[in-house]
Amino acid sequence: MNSFSRRRILTAGAGAAGGLAALSVGTAANALAAAAGQPARVSPIGDDPGPHDPARDGEEPDLVNPPRTDHGTLPNLKFSFSDSHVRETDGGWTRQVTERELGISKSIAGVDMRLVPGGVREMHWHKQGEWSIMLAGAARITAVDQNGRNFIDDVNEGDLWYFPSGVPHSIQALDQGCEFLLVFDDGSFNEDSTFLISDWFKHVPPDVLAKNFSVPANNFGHTPDPEERYMFPLPVPGPIASDRIIGNGTVPESFSFRPSTVTPLTFRSGSVRIVDSSNFKAAKTLAAAIVEVEPGGMRELHWHPNTDEWQYYISGQARMGVFGASGDARTFDYRAGDVGYVPFAMGHYIENTGSTPLRFLEMFKALRFEDVSLNQWMALTPTKLVQGHLKLSDQVMKALSKTKHSVIPA
C-alpha cells in the first residue's frame, strides 16, 4: 500500500483497552471515567459480564458510563468517518457521512476526499452548495459561473472554497497530493450522484454532440466510462499562470478564502474564527466557525438560534453534552475524524478531554454564524429574577459575564 493509500489508524489506547478485557464493562468504564475526571457511576447493576468490545468501550466512556445528568431519548448525534464506506480509485479515495449514516443530519452532509499527486476530481456540478477546507496538501480549483466568468486558484492547508449550487468546477491535487473535507447544504446529498461531464457525454448521441460543437460526429464516442473518470490521475499541473484563460472576466466574489486573514476571537483557553457571508461573500448557504480549545478548556454552554449545527473534529478529543428540552440530555465523546450534530436551538457544550489542543469545525446551513451564551443571558437579566429561578448564590451572580466568552479555561 503506497503513501497515498487510505490510512489505517490504530488508536493509541488499543493496548490499554485490551488490558481491560478481563474487567466488566462497568468497572472499565468507571476507570476510564475517573481518568477523564468524570465521576464514576455508582450502580449495583453497572457491569456487563457478557460479550462486549473493551476497545470500543474505551473510546465511548460517556456512552458506556453516562453522566447522571443524562436523561431521556435524544437520538444519536455522532458518526465517525472511520465507519464510512470508502470508494477507492486510481486517483484517490473518498468516504461520506450523510443522512444515511447519521439519521439526524437532515440539513448538512460531509465528504472526506484524498487525491494522489495530479489526481483530479472530475469536472462536475451539484444541486447543492459545496463548502470545503483543505486538511492536508494543496490543490488547484477551477470554476465557471452562469455568466461565463471563470475562476482558478491554488488552495493550501487551512484554506477554504465554496462553489454555489449548479456552478461547474474541478479539483486537482498538486505535487504533494491533498486531502480535504467537503460540506454540502443538504443531508441527503450523495457523492456518487453528482453531474459528471463524462457521464453526460456518454449519454448524448454523437450526432447531437457533433451539432452542438460544430465538428464531425467521428470526433465522439471515445469518452472513457464515468467510473474511470470519477477520480483519476493526470500529470501534476504546472504554474498557475500557465492555466489561466482570458474569457468573459473573473467571478465577482472569489470562490476561495483564507481563514488566516480573519482576526480570531481569542480567549484564555482558545480561539474562534468565524467565516460566513459577512467575510466570505460567495458562501451564501453555509457558515462556519473554526474553534480551538486548549486542554481542559471548554466551548461554553450555548445554543444557536437560527439552525442546526454540524461538526467535524480535526484534531484532539472532546466530550459534548446536549440538552434537548423536556428533561432530555445526552453526552457523546469525539475524536479526530468524527462528525457531531446538534439539532436546532438545543443547548450544548464541547469540552477538551485530551492532553493536546482540540480543533473542530462548527458548520451551519445559514448566511451568518449566530450563537447565544447562557452566561451572557443570565448576566444581562435582572439578578433577583435569575436567583428566583435557580437559587444561585451571590458569588455565582457576581461571576457572570456580560461579555461573551466562547471558550472558557479549565
Rosetta blueprint (number, residue, H / E / L):
1 M L
2 N L
3 S L
4 F L
5 S L
6 R L
7 R L
8 R L
9 I L
10 L L
11 T L
12 A L
13 G L
14 A H
15 G H
16 A H
17 A H
18 G H
19 G L
20 L L
21 A L
22 A L
23 L L
24 S L
25 V H
26 G H
27 T H
28 A H
29 A H
30 N H
31 A H
32 L H
33 A H
34 A H
35 A H
36 A L
37 G L
38 Q L
39 P L
40 A L
41 R L
42 V L
43 S L
44 P L
45 I L
46 G L
47 D L
48 D L
49 P L
50 G L
51 P L
52 H L
53 D L
54 P H
55 A H
56 R H
57 D H
58 G H
59 E H
60 E L
61 P H
62 D H
63 L H
64 V H
65 N L
66 P L
67 P L
68 R L
69 T L
70 D L
71 H E
72 G L
73 T L
74 L L
75 P L
76 N L
77 L L
78 K E
79 F E
80 S E
81 F H
82 S H
83 D H
84 S L
85 H L
86 V E
87 R E
88 E E
89 T E
90 D L
91 G L
92 G E
93 W E
94 T E
95 R E
96 Q E
97 V E
98 T L
99 E L
100 R L
101 E L
102 L L
103 G L
104 I L
105 S L
106 K L
107 S L
108 I L
109 A E
110 G E
111 V E
112 D E
113 M E
114 R E
115 L E
116 V L
117 P L
118 G L
119 G E
120 V E
121 R E
122 E E
123 M E
124 H E
125 W E
126 H L
127 K L
128 Q L
129 G L
130 E E
131 W E
132 S E
133 I E
134 M E
135 L E
136 A E
137 G E
138 A E
139 A E
140 R E
141 I E
142 T E
143 A E
144 V E
145 D L
146 Q L
147 N L
148 G L
149 R L
150 N E
151 F E
152 I E
153 D E
154 D E
155 V E
156 N E
157 E L
158 G L
159 D L
160 L E
161 W E
162 Y E
163 F E
164 P L
165 S L
166 G L
167 V L
168 P L
169 H E
170 S E
171 I E
172 Q E
173 A E
174 L E
175 D E
176 Q E
177 G E
178 C E
179 E E
180 F E
181 L E
182 L E
183 V E
184 F E
185 D L
186 D L
187 G L
188 S L
189 F L
190 N L
191 E H
192 D H
193 S H
194 T L
195 F E
196 L E
197 I H
198 S H
199 D H
200 W H
201 F H
202 K H
203 H L
204 V L
205 P L
206 P H
207 D H
208 V H
209 L H
210 A H
211 K H
212 N H
213 F H
214 S L
215 V L
216 P L
217 A H
218 N H
219 N H
220 F L
221 G L
222 H L
223 T L
224 P L
225 D L
226 P H
227 E H
228 E H
229 R H
230 Y L
231 M E
232 F E
233 P E
234 L L
235 P L
236 V L
237 P L
238 G L
239 P L
240 I H
241 A H
242 S H
243 D H
244 R L
245 I L
246 I L
247 G L
248 N L
249 G L
250 T E
251 V L
252 P L
253 E L
254 S L
255 F L
256 S E
257 F E
258 R L
259 P H
260 S H
261 T H
262 V L
263 T L
264 P L
265 L E
266 T E
267 F E
268 R L
269 S L
270 G E
271 S E
272 V E
273 R E
274 I E
275 V E
276 D L
277 S L
278 S L
279 N L
280 F L
281 K L
282 A L
283 A L
284 K L
285 T L
286 L L
287 A E
288 A E
289 A E
290 I E
291 V E
292 E E
293 V E
294 E L
295 P L
296 G L
297 G L
298 M E
299 R E
300 E E
301 L E
302 H E
303 W E
304 H L
305 P L
306 N L
307 T L
308 D L
309 E E
310 W E
311 Q E
312 Y E
313 Y E
314 I E
315 S E
316 G L
317 Q E
318 A E
319 R E
320 M E
321 G E
322 V E
323 F E
324 G L
325 A L
326 S L
327 G L
328 D L
329 A E
330 R E
331 T E
332 F E
333 D E
334 Y E
335 R E
336 A L
337 G L
338 D E
339 V E
340 G E
341 Y E
342 V E
343 P L
344 F L
345 A L
346 M L
347 G E
348 H E
349 Y E
350 I E
351 E E
352 N E
353 T L
354 G L
355 S L
356 T L
357 P L
358 L E
359 R E
360 F E
361 L E
362 E E
363 M E
364 F E
365 K L
366 A L
367 L L
368 R L
369 F L
370 E L
371 D L
372 V E
373 S E
374 L H
375 N H
376 Q H
377 W H
378 M H
379 A H
380 L L
381 T L
382 P L
383 T H
384 K H
385 L H
386 V H
387 Q H
388 G H
389 H H
390 L H
391 K L
392 L L
393 S L
394 D H
395 Q H
396 V H
397 M H
398 K H
399 A H
400 L L
401 S L
402 K L
403 T L
404 K L
405 H L
406 S L
407 V E
408 I E
409 P L
410 A L
